[in-house]
């Protein structure tokens, strides 16, 4: 479920990036890289787990699936937090700069 969750997040963010690709003011490309990296990490984890468990890998307990889903959502949320921090630091629209140097 972690792999599935992060792949869906990666695909959705990639589609959003591609639609707005010429501009990319909101740095969605960074979000794509974060989610594709997480997807690759979970894919490697799934390969090693399959090598260890064999056919049992495809019959997880419902509790394990729920835990994996929550872990996947946590990874997606952490990726969004990192993206927001990058967005605030880069400040592509100059909003933070205007607020800091605003004259009264």
Number of C-alpha atoms within 10 A of each C-alpha: 17 25 21 15 22 28 22 15 24 22 14 14 21 21 14 15 21 14 11 14 14 8 10 15 14 19 18 20 19 20 24 22 15 22 26 20 15 23 23 14 14 20 16 13 14 15 13 12 13 14 11 11 11 11 9 10 13 9 8 9 8 9 9 11 14 13 13 17 18 15 17 23 17 15 20 23 12 13 21 16 13 15 20 15 12 15 17 16 10 13 15 14 12 10 10 14 12 10 9 8 8 8 6 3
